[in-house]
Amino acid sequence: MPLTTTNFSICPSIFLSRIRIRSPSPKFPPRFSQFSISRPNLTSPSAAMLLPQNPVLSDVCASAVSAAVAASSLRLWEETARRDLFDQKLNRKLVHISIGLVFMLCWPLFSSGPRGAILASLTPGVNIIRMLLVGSGMWKDEATVKSMSRYGDRRELLTGPLYYAITITLACVIYWRNSPNGIAAICNLCAGDGFADVVGRRFGKRKLPYNQNKSIAGSCAMASAGFLSSIGFMYYFFSFGYMQCSWELVFGFLVVSLASALVESLPISTKLDDNLTITITSMAVGSLVF
């Protein structure tokens, strides 16, 4: 089938894109047509940098900004935990959902090379040290313990919260913002796992037949939240020119989210920490489909 080109005007104007429609890809059923959206020339990869004329100083400033944003987010949830505005388990999951995604929103502030990725990773990297210090008792921080633990035990920070910080750090350094694998890993860990718990606790009356600790509603919420947030960040980074939009990516995000939700629902994720099993599954499956 010959290549045909169709222009679509999408508001706002920054999303004006050229969509190329070709014959169906062999990876998909015939009803799917492959599409790819080329990045508009209205933005460049350096458009969001604070000081494009001085990339080194710009990355240093971006690191400070992202650290301030992450610290402010953590401070917000620590304050809500201190004031008991939410149930402790809900507050913990709100931290879980928001911190990684908010941090990923700051990635366009950095340069595209390894220096940008490394400086960006300092923010979650510092949080690794923080979890080790607070979890081991070397640094007392009751607000952090209350906002991030299930039962108020500081030693809990040495498992789930520590794995969480390590995952985001590795995804930042290894994959960075032009890789769908990093997006999928963070989105399924943050949005997917977070909404699985929130929805499961409220609407999870029907349990899974192979794991009575997990619910059908929670597993569906995890797959949906992980997938939709991955698509959202695909378009977010597309708007800055870091990646293309295609059915292959959409299908890949769906596969990774379904696989992560499946593994999270297994009894092994109850014995191990699901932050660990979700991360390993997302990265392993992502390396196969992307």
C-alpha positions in Angstrom: 0.0 0.0 0.0 1.5 3.4 -0.9 2.3 5.8 1.9 -0.4 8.4 2.4 0.0 11.6 4.4 -2.8 13.3 6.2 -2.5 16.5 8.2 -4.7 17.0 11.3 -5.0 20.3 13.1 -5.1 19.7 16.9 -5.6 22.5 19.3 -3.5 23.9 20.9 -1.3 24.6 18.0 1.9 23.2 19.6 0.5 19.7 18.9 0.1 20.2 15.1 1.6 17.0 13.8 1.9 15.1 10.7 0.4 11.6 10.9 1.6 9.0 8.5 -0.8 6.1 7.9 0.8 3.0 6.4 -0.3 -0.6 5.9 -0.9 -2.6 9.0 2.2 -3.8 10.9 2.6 -7.5 11.1 2.8 -7.2 14.9 -0.8 -6.2 15.1 -4.1 -7.6 13.9 -5.3 -6.3 10.5 -7.7 -3.9 12.1 -4.8 -1.9 13.5 -3.1 0.6 11.2 0.4 1.7 12.3 0.7 5.4 13.0 3.5 7.6 13.9 3.4 11.2 14.9 6.5 13.2 14.1 7.5 15.8 16.6 6.4 19.3 15.5 9.2 21.8 14.8 7.7 24.2 17.3 9.9 22.9 20.1 13.4 21.6 20.4 14.9 19.2 23.0 16.6 22.2 24.6 13.5 24.4 24.7 12.7 23.6 28.4 16.3 24.0 29.6 16.7 26.9 32.0 20.0 28.2 30.4 20.4 26.7 26.9 23.5 28.8 26.3 25.2 27.2 29.2 24.2 23.5 29.5 26.4 22.7 32.5 25.1 25.5 34.6 21.6 24.8 33.3 21.8 21.2 34.5 23.0 22.3 37.9 20.1 24.7 38.2 17.7 22.1 37.0 19.0 19.7 39.6 18.3 22.3 42.3 14.8 23.0 40.9 13.8 19.3 40.7 15.2 18.7 44.2 13.2 21.6 45.5 10.0 20.3 43.8 10.5 16.8 45.2 11.2 18.1 48.7 8.2 20.3 48.5 6.0 17.4 47.5 7.4 15.2 50.3 6.9 18.1 52.8 3.3 18.4 51.7 2.5 14.7 52.5 4.5 14.8 55.7 2.4 17.7 56.8 -0.9 15.9 55.9 0.4 12.8 57.8 1.3 14.9 60.8 -2.2 16.6 60.8 -3.9 13.2 60.2 -5.8 14.7 57.3 -5.9 11.3 55.6 -5.8 7.7 56.8 -2.1 6.7 57.2 -2.3 4.0 54.5 -4.0 6.4 52.0 -1.4 9.1 52.8 1.4 6.6 52.2 -0.1 5.7 48.8 -0.5 9.4 47.8 3.2 9.8 48.4 3.8 6.6 46.4 1.7 7.9 43.4 2.9 11.5 43.3 6.6 11.7 44.0 8.0 9.7 41.1 5.6 11.2 38.6 6.2 14.8 39.8 9.9 14.2 39.5 9.6 12.8 36.0 7.8 16.1 35.0 11.1 17.9 35.7 13.1 15.8 33.3 12.8 18.3 30.3 14.7 20.9 32.4 17.9 18.8 31.9 20.1 18.4 28.9 19.8 15.3 26.7 23.2 13.7 27.4 24.6 11.5 30.2 25.4 14.6 32.3 21.7 15.6 32.4 20.6 12.0 33.4 23.2 11.8 36.1 22.4 15.2 37.6 18.7 14.4 37.5 19.3 11.1 39.3 20.8 13.0 42.2 17.4 13.8 43.6 16.1 10.2 44.0 19.7 9.2 44.8 19.7 11.5 47.8 16.4 9.9 48.9 18.1 6.5 48.8 20.6 7.7 51.4 17.8 9.3 53.4 15.8 6.0 53.5 19.0 4.2 54.7 19.7 6.7 57.4 16.1 7.0 58.7 15.3 3.3 58.3 18.5 2.3 60.2 17.7 4.8 63.0 20.8 6.9 62.4 18.6 9.9 61.6 15.3 10.4 63.4 12.5 11.7 61.2 9.1 10.8 62.5 7.2 12.7 59.8 9.0 10.7 57.1 8.3 7.4 58.9 4.7 8.2 59.4 4.1 9.3 55.8 5.9 6.4 54.1 5.4 3.4 56.4 2.4 1.1 56.8 2.6 0.6 60.6 4.9 3.4 61.8 8.0 1.2 62.0 11.1 3.0 60.7 12.5 -0.3 59.4 9.8 -0.4 56.8 11.7 2.3 55.0 14.5 -0.2 54.2 12.2 -2.2 52.0 9.4 -0.6 49.9 10.4 3.0 50.1 14.1 2.1 49.5 13.2 0.0 46.4 11.0 2.8 45.2 13.9 5.3 45.3 16.3 2.9 43.7 13.9 2.1 40.9 13.5 5.8 40.0 17.2 6.4 40.2 18.0 3.5 37.9 15.3 4.3 35.4 16.7 7.9 35.2 20.3 6.9 34.7 19.8 3.8 32.5 16.8 4.7 30.4 16.4 8.5 30.7 13.5 10.3 29.0 13.8 9.1 25.4 13.2 5.4 26.4 9.7 4.0 26.8 11.1 1.4 29.2 11.9 4.0 31.9 8.5 5.6 31.5 6.8 2.2 31.8 8.8 1.2 34.9 8.1 4.5 36.8 4.4 4.8 35.8 3.6 1.2 36.7 5.4 1.5 40.0 4.0 4.9 41.0 0.5 5.2 39.4 -0.1 1.5 38.9 0.8 0.1 42.3 -0.5 3.2 44.0 -4.0 3.1 42.5 -4.1 -0.7 42.9 -4.0 -0.3 46.7 -6.3 2.7 46.9 -9.0 1.2 44.6 -8.6 -2.3 46.0 -9.2 -1.2 49.6 -12.4 0.6 48.7 -13.9 -1.6 46.0 -12.0 -4.9 46.3 -14.7 -7.1 47.8 -14.2 -9.7 45.0 -10.9 -11.4 45.6 -8.7 -13.1 43.0 -9.2 -16.9 43.1 -5.4 -17.5 43.3 -4.7 -14.8 45.9 -7.2 -13.8 48.5 -5.0 -10.8 49.5 -5.6 -9.2 46.1 -8.8 -8.1 44.5 -10.1 -7.9 40.9 -10.8 -4.2 41.2 -7.3 -3.5 42.5 -5.6 -5.4 39.7 -7.7 -3.8 37.0 -7.0 -0.4 38.6 -3.3 -1.1 38.5 -3.2 -2.1 34.8 -5.4 0.9 33.8 -3.5 3.5 35.9 -0.1 2.2 34.8 -1.1 2.1 31.1 -2.9 5.5 31.0 -0.1 7.3 32.9 2.5 5.8 30.5 0.5 7.1 27.5 0.3 10.5 29.2 4.0 10.7 29.6 4.6 9.4 26.1 2.7 12.5 24.8 4.4 14.7 27.4 7.9 13.8 26.2 6.7 13.8 22.6 5.8 17.5 23.0 9.4 18.2 23.8 10.7 16.1 21.0 12.2 13.3 23.0 10.3 10.4 21.4 7.8 9.5 18.7 4.2 8.4 19.3 3.2 5.1 17.6 0.9 2.1 18.0 4.0 0.0 18.8 4.6 2.1 21.9 1.0 2.1 22.9 0.8 -1.7 22.5 4.1 -2.0 24.4 2.9 0.1 27.3 -0.3 -2.1 27.5 1.7 -5.3 27.6 4.1 -4.0 30.3 1.1 -2.8 32.4 -0.8 -6.0 32.1 2.4 -8.1 32.9 3.1 -5.8 35.9 -0.5 -6.1 37.2 -0.4 -9.9 36.8 2.9 -10.3 38.7 1.6 -7.9 41.4 -1.4 -10.1 41.9 0.6 -13.2 42.5 1.2 -14.6 46.0 4.9 -14.0 45.5 4.4 -10.3 45.6 2.8 -10.7 49.0 5.9 -12.5 50.3 8.3 -10.2 48.5 7.9 -6.4 48.2 5.7 -5.5 45.3 7.9 -2.5 44.6 10.6 -4.9 43.8 8.6 -7.4 41.7 6.8 -4.7 39.7 10.1 -3.0 38.9 11.8 -6.2 37.8 8.8 -7.2 35.7 8.4 -3.8 34.0 12.0 -3.6 33.0 12.2 -7.2 31.9 9.1 -7.1 29.8 9.9 -3.6 28.5 13.2 -4.8 27.2 11.4 -7.4 25.1 8.6 -5.2 23.7 10.3 -1.9 23.2 
